[in-house]
């Protein structure tokens, strides 16, 4: 599966499961670790965990295995590493504090 197709699949699943403020950033020109970062806001820590669980189920059916999952039940930030796509699901407070969009939106130097 191409990285852009995987990103679109994850976006669709997060949107369907009521994630808020969904942002997809192409970071392939800034880092070699991934092509896309998807950032979403969950209404609670429990919602964050369930969103990533649903994404995991969806991609597993298509033969994509997660390289890692960080953030336990009750965590304000759950990270799902799908290789070419990294998913960050955060509570509103955590997202405002870390401001990942701002960090990864800085123009790359050439």
Long-range contacts (C-beta under 8 A, 24 or more apart in sequence): 1-62, 1-63, 1-64, 3-28, 3-35, 3-36, 3-84, 3-85, 4-35, 4-36, 6-36, 6-59, 6-64, 6-82, 6-84, 6-85, 7-35, 7-36, 7-38, 7-84, 7-85, 9-58, 9-59, 9-62, 10-38, 10-55, 10-58, 10-59, 10-82, 10-85, 10-87, 11-38, 13-54, 13-55, 13-58, 14-38, 14-40, 14-51, 14-55, 14-87, 14-89, 17-50, 17-51, 17-54, 18-43, 18-47, 19-51, 19-89, 20-92, 21-95, 23-101, 25-101, 25-104, 25-105, 27-104, 29-108, 30-104, 30-106, 30-108, 33-86, 34-81, 34-83, 34-84, 34-85, 34-86, 35-84, 35-85, 36-84, 36-85, 36-86, 37-85, 37-86, 37-87, 37-88, 37-100, 37-104, 38-85, 38-86, 38-87, 38-88, 39-88, 39-90, 39-95, 39-100, 39-101, 40-87, 40-88, 40-89, 40-90, 41-89, 41-90, 41-91, 41-92, 41-95, 42-89, 42-90, 42-91, 43-91, 43-92, 44-91, 45-73, 45-74, 45-75, 45-76, 45-91, 46-73, 46-74, 48-75, 48-76, 48-77, 48-78, 48-89, 48-90, 48-91, 49-73, 49-75, 49-78, 51-78, 51-89, 52-78, 52-80, 52-87, 52-89, 55-80, 55-87, 56-80
